[in-house]
Amino acid sequence: MAKVSPVSIKYMINANLNAEGALEKPDVIGALFGQTEGLLGADLEMRELQKEGKIGRIEVDLQRQDKRTIGIIKIPTALDQSETALIAAALETIERVGPCDAQIEIEKIEDVRGNKRDYILERAKKLMTGIEGSTDSRDISNQIKDSTKIAGVKEYGENKLAYGGDLDSKELIVVEGRADVVNLVRAGINNVIGMNGTKLPDEIKELGKTREITLFVDGDRGGKLIAQNVMENANVKYIATAPDGKEVEELTSKEILMNLRKKVPAKDFFSNFSDNNYSKSNNSQKKETEKLELTSENKETLKKILKELSGTGKAVFLDSNLNEVKHVSQKSVSSSLNRLKGISVVVIDGSATSAIVKSAEEEGVQVIVAKNFQTTSESVKMLSL
């Protein structure tokens, strides 16, 4: 098979494998090619892409744990960003590897060129300091100046959250990702930390107990959904948004400061659209269920249930009184929801996929409790306890 030249590699797909039984590497490789065949059309056929040198040698590292097989899959690609994401998403549709039931979950997609850029910037700064006879600092590259300014961006906690170097301030600004953090640091704001996605990490939950959190989100529907998710999981005092249609990472320093000054109390922010989006379902015909109040006691109960499910790969359905209705495998959550009525809460040992969230919306589920989420929802509350 063809191998992508290390020079042309753009992205690395990193995936985790969890299978019910003993597997060998050829079983995994065969499943990757065979079960994605025809899903994305001839142009994105994995077998053909590898022959053309657009997908490199697939690395599979497997380990046995009792009767299970777990592993790591790495796939280098020379495709563009969207095509790589499509290939990665297709892998998660695989339900069997060899003779075993299996689940593949994408951990991340790395831009391998980012490491090269980091090296270039660091090396350029060292070379710059060694230039002999240079007397005018105005000749220094704007990019190198910028990289020096943001050198203070550090990592915090187990999830390695990017932050601006100042977590001692009374007020803490929470943004979505590293790019947002970098942009705020460029604007001279150091009391900022990123979530690394839409899920609110435990580190920020803890910081929120002693800090005054201002959530700064993108000026689009996704920003409102992220605000909804964070509000349900942490104590947020203020919310600021980028201008309509803009992302925090692309704002100028002037725009950042201006929009932070326009921050509003969180309760006022949601009152602007709660009647239309926050509490209504997308399906007007779904069965009405008793409203579930997420009290501290109820959250503790859900946290205990999630802990009991840990490592089982199962999910449990609960009614509005948090009574157990049914235990199912994680893979059958969507199909089971379509057959059952009166489910108010779904607790999942693992990730709440887009398909699960969509089914929950359609069936009137009020709350999903999971370790992480692949999407957000207007009508279902997301809890990561």
C-alpha positions as CSV (number, residue, x, y, z in Angstrom):
1,M,0.0,0.0,0.0
2,A,1.1,3.6,-0.6
3,K,2.5,5.7,2.1
4,V,2.0,9.4,2.5
5,S,5.3,11.3,2.4
6,P,6.0,12.8,5.9
7,V,6.4,16.1,4.1
8,S,2.9,16.1,2.8
9,I,1.0,15.0,5.9
10,K,-1.4,17.6,7.1
11,Y,-3.5,16.0,9.7
12,M,-3.4,12.9,12.1
13,I,-6.7,11.3,13.1
14,N,-6.5,9.8,16.6
15,A,-9.2,7.3,17.5
16,N,-9.9,5.0,20.4
17,L,-11.1,1.4,19.9
18,N,-13.1,-0.6,22.5
19,A,-14.2,-4.2,21.5
20,E,-16.0,-7.0,23.2
21,G,-13.5,-9.8,22.5
22,A,-10.0,-10.7,21.2
23,L,-8.9,-8.9,18.0
24,E,-5.8,-8.6,15.8
25,K,-4.5,-5.7,13.8
26,P,-5.7,-7.1,10.5
27,D,-9.2,-7.3,11.9
28,V,-9.1,-3.6,12.6
29,I,-7.6,-2.5,9.3
30,G,-10.1,-4.7,7.4
31,A,-13.0,-3.1,9.3
32,L,-11.8,0.4,8.6
33,F,-11.7,-0.2,4.9
34,G,-14.6,-2.6,4.6
35,Q,-17.3,-0.9,6.7
36,T,-16.6,2.6,5.4
37,E,-16.8,1.5,1.8
38,G,-19.4,3.4,-0.2
39,L,-20.4,5.7,2.7
40,L,-18.8,8.9,1.4
41,G,-18.7,8.3,-2.4
42,A,-15.9,7.3,-4.7
43,D,-13.8,10.4,-4.1
44,L,-13.5,9.6,-0.4
45,E,-13.0,5.8,-0.5
46,M,-10.4,5.0,2.0
47,R,-8.8,2.2,0.1
48,E,-8.5,4.3,-3.0
49,L,-7.2,7.3,-1.1
50,Q,-4.4,5.1,0.4
51,K,-3.5,3.9,-3.1
52,E,-3.3,7.5,-4.2
53,G,-1.1,8.4,-1.3
54,K,-3.7,10.7,0.3
55,I,-4.0,8.5,3.4
56,G,-0.8,7.1,4.9
57,R,0.0,3.9,6.8
58,I,-2.6,3.2,9.5
59,E,-1.1,2.5,12.9
60,V,-3.0,0.3,15.3
61,D,-1.9,-0.4,18.9
62,L,-4.0,-3.1,20.7
63,Q,-4.1,-4.3,24.3
64,R,-6.1,-7.0,25.9
65,Q,-8.1,-6.3,29.1
66,D,-9.8,-9.4,30.4
67,K,-12.2,-10.3,27.6
68,R,-12.0,-7.0,25.9
69,T,-9.6,-5.4,23.5
70,I,-8.8,-1.7,23.6
71,G,-6.6,0.1,21.2
72,I,-5.4,3.3,19.6
73,I,-5.7,4.0,15.9
74,K,-3.7,6.7,14.1
75,I,-4.4,7.7,10.5
76,P,-2.2,10.3,8.7
77,T,-3.8,12.2,5.8
78,A,-2.8,14.7,3.2
79,L,-6.5,15.7,2.6
80,D,-7.9,19.0,3.5
81,Q,-9.6,19.8,6.8
82,S,-13.2,19.1,5.8
83,E,-12.3,15.8,4.0
84,T,-10.3,14.6,7.0
85,A,-13.2,15.4,9.3
86,L,-15.5,13.4,7.1
87,I,-13.2,10.4,7.1
88,A,-12.9,10.6,10.9
89,A,-16.7,10.8,11.4
90,A,-17.2,7.8,9.1
91,L,-15.0,5.7,11.4
92,E,-17.4,6.2,14.3
93,T,-20.2,4.3,12.3
94,I,-18.2,1.1,12.6
95,E,-20.1,-1.3,15.0
96,R,-18.2,-4.6,14.5
97,V,-14.6,-5.4,14.1
98,G,-13.9,-9.0,13.1
99,P,-16.3,-11.2,15.1
100,C,-16.7,-8.7,17.9
101,D,-19.0,-5.8,18.8
102,A,-16.8,-2.7,18.8
103,Q,-16.9,1.0,19.2
104,I,-14.6,3.5,17.6
105,E,-14.5,7.1,19.0
106,I,-12.4,9.9,17.6
107,E,-10.3,11.5,20.3
108,K,-8.9,14.4,18.2
109,I,-7.7,15.5,14.8
110,E,-4.2,17.0,15.0
111,D,-2.8,19.5,12.6
112,V,0.7,18.1,12.4
113,R,1.9,21.3,10.8
114,G,1.2,23.2,14.0
115,N,4.3,21.6,15.7
116,K,6.4,22.8,12.8
117,R,5.0,26.3,13.1
118,D,5.8,26.3,16.9
119,Y,9.4,25.3,16.1
120,I,9.8,28.0,13.5
121,L,8.6,30.7,15.8
122,E,10.8,29.6,18.7
123,R,13.8,29.2,16.5
124,A,13.2,32.6,14.9
125,K,13.1,34.2,18.3
126,K,16.4,32.6,19.2
127,L,18.0,33.6,15.9
128,M,16.7,37.1,16.3
129,T,18.4,37.5,19.7
130,G,21.7,36.4,18.1
131,I,21.7,38.9,15.2
132,E,24.9,41.0,15.4
133,G,24.9,44.6,14.5
134,S,21.1,45.0,14.7
135,T,20.2,48.3,16.4
136,D,16.7,49.1,15.3
137,S,14.0,47.0,17.0
138,R,11.4,48.3,14.6
139,D,12.8,46.0,12.0
140,I,11.6,42.9,13.9
141,S,8.9,40.9,12.2
142,N,5.4,41.6,13.4
143,Q,4.8,37.9,13.7
144,I,7.8,37.4,16.0
145,K,6.7,40.3,18.1
146,D,3.3,38.7,18.4
147,S,4.7,35.3,19.3
148,T,6.8,36.9,22.0
149,K,3.8,38.7,23.4
150,I,1.7,35.5,23.7
151,A,4.5,33.4,25.0
152,G,2.8,33.7,28.4
153,V,-0.1,31.5,27.4
154,K,0.2,28.4,29.6
155,E,-1.6,25.2,30.3
156,Y,-3.7,24.5,33.4
157,G,-5.0,21.4,35.0
158,E,-5.4,17.8,33.8
159,N,-7.2,18.9,30.6
160,K,-4.3,21.2,29.8
161,L,-6.5,24.2,29.4
162,A,-4.9,27.3,27.7
163,Y,-4.9,30.3,29.9
164,G,-3.4,33.8,29.9
165,G,-1.1,33.3,32.9
166,D,-3.3,35.1,35.4
167,L,-5.7,32.9,37.4
168,D,-5.4,35.0,40.6
169,S,-7.7,37.7,39.4
170,K,-11.1,38.0,41.1
171,E,-12.8,38.0,37.6
172,L,-12.1,35.1,35.2
173,I,-13.0,35.3,31.6
174,V,-13.9,31.9,30.1
175,V,-13.8,31.4,26.3
176,E,-14.2,28.4,24.0
177,G,-10.7,27.5,22.8
178,R,-7.0,28.3,22.7
179,A,-7.3,30.6,19.7
180,D,-9.7,32.8,21.7
181,V,-7.3,32.8,24.6
182,V,-4.5,33.9,22.4
183,N,-6.5,36.7,20.9
184,L,-7.5,38.1,24.3
185,V,-3.8,37.9,25.5
186,R,-2.9,39.9,22.4
187,A,-5.4,42.5,23.6
188,G,-3.6,42.7,26.9
189,I,-6.1,40.5,28.8
190,N,-4.4,37.8,30.8
191,N,-7.2,36.6,33.2
192,V,-8.7,34.4,30.5
193,I,-9.0,30.6,30.2
194,G,-10.3,28.3,27.4
195,M,-12.6,25.3,27.7
196,N,-11.0,23.4,24.8
197,G,-14.4,22.8,23.2
198,T,-18.1,23.0,24.1
199,K,-17.9,20.9,27.3
200,L,-17.2,22.7,30.5
201,P,-14.1,21.1,32.1
202,D,-14.0,20.3,35.9
203,E,-11.1,22.8,36.3
204,I,-13.3,25.7,35.4
205,K,-16.1,24.4,37.6
206,E,-13.8,24.5,40.5
207,L,-12.4,28.0,39.6
208,G,-15.9,29.2,39.4
209,K,-16.5,28.5,43.1
210,T,-14.0,31.2,44.0
211,R,-13.9,33.4,40.9
212,E,-16.4,35.7,39.2
213,I,-16.9,34.1,35.8
214,T,-17.6,36.1,32.7
215,L,-18.4,33.8,29.7
216,F,-17.3,35.3,26.4
217,V,-18.9,33.5,23.5
218,D,-19.1,33.8,19.7
219,G,-21.9,35.9,18.2
220,D,-23.8,33.1,16.6
221,R,-26.3,30.4,17.5
222,G,-23.5,28.1,18.6
223,G,-22.4,30.7,21.1
224,K,-25.8,30.8,22.7
225,L,-25.9,27.0,22.9
226,I,-22.5,26.9,24.6
227,A,-23.7,29.6,27.0
228,Q,-26.7,27.4,27.8
229,N,-24.6,24.4,28.4
230,V,-22.1,26.2,30.6
231,M,-24.8,27.9,32.7
232,E,-26.3,24.5,33.5
233,N,-23.0,23.3,34.8
234,A,-21.3,26.2,36.5
235,N,-21.8,29.5,38.4
236,V,-21.6,32.2,35.7
237,K,-22.2,35.8,36.7
238,Y,-21.9,37.6,33.3
239,I,-22.0,36.8,29.7
240,A,-20.5,38.7,26.8
241,T,-20.8,38.0,23.1
242,A,-18.9,38.8,20.0
243,P,-20.8,40.9,17.3
244,D,-23.4,38.9,15.3
245,G,-21.7,36.5,12.9
246,K,-18.2,37.0,14.4
247,E,-16.0,34.7,16.5
248,V,-14.0,35.8,19.5
249,E,-10.8,34.6,17.9
250,E,-11.2,37.0,15.0
251,L,-12.0,40.2,16.9
252,T,-9.7,43.2,17.0
253,S,-8.4,44.4,20.4
254,K,-10.8,47.3,20.3
255,E,-13.8,45.0,19.6
256,I,-12.8,42.7,22.4
257,L,-12.7,45.4,25.0
258,M,-15.8,47.0,23.7
259,N,-17.9,43.8,23.9
260,L,-16.5,42.8,27.3
261,R,-17.8,46.2,28.5
262,K,-21.2,45.3,27.2
263,K,-21.4,42.1,29.3
264,V,-24.8,41.4,30.9
265,P,-25.9,39.4,33.9
266,A,-26.4,35.8,32.8
267,K,-30.1,35.7,33.8
268,D,-30.7,38.8,31.6
269,F,-28.8,37.2,28.7
270,F,-31.1,34.2,28.6
271,S,-34.3,36.1,29.1
272,N,-33.8,37.5,25.6
273,F,-34.4,34.2,23.9
274,S,-35.6,31.7,26.6
275,D,-39.2,31.9,25.4
276,N,-38.3,30.9,21.9
277,N,-35.3,28.6,22.2
278,Y,-34.1,27.8,25.6
279,S,-37.1,25.8,27.0
280,K,-39.0,24.7,23.9
281,S,-38.6,21.5,22.0
282,N,-38.0,21.3,18.2
283,N,-40.8,18.8,18.0
284,S,-44.1,20.4,18.9
285,Q,-46.0,17.1,18.8
286,K,-43.9,15.2,21.3
287,K,-45.5,13.9,24.5
288,E,-45.5,16.3,27.4
289,T,-43.6,15.0,30.5
290,E,-43.5,16.3,34.0
291,K,-40.9,19.0,34.4
292,L,-37.7,17.8,36.1
293,E,-36.2,20.3,38.6
294,L,-32.4,20.0,38.7
295,T,-31.9,20.6,42.4
296,S,-28.6,20.0,44.1
297,E,-30.0,16.7,45.5
298,N,-31.1,15.5,42.0
299,K,-27.7,16.4,40.6
300,E,-26.0,14.3,43.3
301,T,-28.3,11.4,42.5
302,L,-27.4,11.7,38.8
303,K,-23.7,11.9,39.6
304,K,-24.0,8.7,41.7
305,I,-25.7,6.9,38.8
306,L,-23.1,8.0,36.3
307,K,-20.3,6.8,38.7
308,E,-22.0,3.4,39.0
309,L,-22.1,3.1,35.2
310,S,-18.4,3.9,34.8
311,G,-16.6,1.4,32.7
312,T,-19.8,-0.6,31.7
313,G,-20.4,1.1,28.3
314,K,-24.1,1.2,29.2
315,A,-26.8,3.9,29.5
316,V,-29.8,4.1,31.8
317,F,-33.1,5.7,31.2
318,L,-34.9,7.5,34.0
319,D,-38.4,9.0,34.4
320,S,-39.1,12.5,35.8
321,N,-38.8,11.2,39.4
322,L,-35.3,9.7,38.6
323,N,-36.7,6.2,38.8
324,E,-34.9,3.7,36.5
325,V,-36.9,2.7,33.4
326,K,-34.4,0.6,31.4
327,H,-30.7,-0.2,31.0
328,V,-29.4,-0.3,27.5
329,S,-26.0,-0.5,25.7
330,Q,-24.6,2.9,24.6
331,K,-24.9,1.9,21.0
332,S,-28.7,1.2,21.3
333,V,-29.6,4.5,23.1
334,S,-31.1,6.2,20.0
335,S,-33.1,3.2,18.8
336,S,-34.4,2.5,22.4
337,L,-35.5,6.1,22.9
338,N,-37.6,5.8,19.7
339,R,-39.5,2.8,21.3
340,L,-40.0,4.1,24.8
341,K,-42.1,6.9,26.2
342,G,-41.9,9.1,29.2
343,I,-38.1,9.2,29.4
344,S,-36.9,12.4,31.1
345,V,-33.2,11.6,31.8
346,V,-30.6,9.6,29.9
347,V,-27.3,8.8,31.8
348,I,-24.5,7.6,29.5
349,D,-21.2,6.0,30.3
350,G,-19.3,7.7,27.6
351,S,-20.0,10.3,24.9
352,A,-23.4,11.7,23.9
353,T,-23.2,11.5,20.2
354,S,-25.1,13.7,17.7
355,A,-27.5,10.9,17.0
356,I,-28.3,10.4,20.7
357,V,-28.9,14.1,21.2
358,K,-31.2,14.2,18.1
359,S,-33.2,11.3,19.3
360,A,-33.5,12.8,22.8
361,E,-34.8,16.0,21.3
362,E,-37.4,14.2,19.3
363,E,-38.6,12.1,22.2
364,G,-38.9,14.9,24.7
365,V,-35.9,14.0,26.9
366,Q,-35.1,16.8,29.3
367,V,-31.6,16.0,30.5
368,I,-28.6,14.0,29.2
369,V,-25.8,13.2,31.6
370,A,-22.6,12.0,30.0
371,K,-18.8,12.3,30.2
372,N,-18.6,14.5,27.1
373,F,-20.8,15.8,24.3
374,Q,-20.3,15.9,20.5
375,T,-22.9,18.6,20.0
376,T,-25.2,21.0,21.8
377,S,-29.0,21.3,22.0
378,E,-31.6,24.0,22.4
379,S,-34.1,21.8,24.2
380,V,-32.1,19.1,26.1
381,K,-30.0,20.1,29.1
382,M,-26.5,18.7,29.0
383,L,-24.8,17.8,32.3
384,S,-21.2,16.6,32.8
385,L,-21.0,15.7,36.5
